[in-house]
């Protein structure tokens, strides 16, 4: 589209009716613009691939975070359960009494 606008903007009326004549400077600019457009297309494709890769990495990290937070929750629950079990066992253990010292 840029190439066409440059060609038509710099078109001259002289020459064959089925051809468009442009100046050398306009032709050089059109070629440079075409190279720039091609380079921009390559850059855009690379950026789109990088964005897709980052989205995939983000999804992988979300899954890993969910797994780790689930494991952390399980470990916390086990710690509470273990503490309750220890407390119950401590309460159920009879204190050893020395018959010679005990007055009550």
Secondary structure in CASP SS format (residue, H / E / C, confidence):
PFRMAT SS
TARGET T0000
AUTHOR 0000-0000-0000
METHOD secondary structure of the structure
MODEL  1
X C 1.00
X H 1.00
X H 1.00
X H 1.00
X H 1.00
X H 1.00
X H 1.00
X H 1.00
X H 1.00
X C 1.00
X C 1.00
X E 1.00
X C 1.00
X C 1.00
X C 1.00
X C 1.00
X C 1.00
X C 1.00
X C 1.00
X C 1.00
X E 1.00
X C 1.00
X C 1.00
X H 1.00
X H 1.00
X H 1.00
X H 1.00
X H 1.00
X H 1.00
X H 1.00
X H 1.00
X H 1.00
X H 1.00
X H 1.00
X H 1.00
X H 1.00
X H 1.00
X H 1.00
X H 1.00
X H 1.00
X H 1.00
X H 1.00
X H 1.00
X H 1.00
X H 1.00
X H 1.00
X H 1.00
X H 1.00
X H 1.00
X H 1.00
X H 1.00
X H 1.00
X H 1.00
X H 1.00
X H 1.00
X H 1.00
X H 1.00
X H 1.00
X H 1.00
X H 1.00
X H 1.00
X H 1.00
X H 1.00
X H 1.00
X H 1.00
X H 1.00
X H 1.00
X H 1.00
X H 1.00
X H 1.00
X H 1.00
X H 1.00
X H 1.00
X H 1.00
X H 1.00
X H 1.00
X H 1.00
X H 1.00
X H 1.00
X H 1.00
X H 1.00
X H 1.00
X H 1.00
X H 1.00
X H 1.00
X H 1.00
X H 1.00
X H 1.00
X H 1.00
X H 1.00
X H 1.00
X H 1.00
X C 1.00
X C 1.00
X C 1.00
X C 1.00
X C 1.00
X C 1.00
X C 1.00
X C 1.00
X C 1.00
X C 1.00
X C 1.00
X C 1.00
END
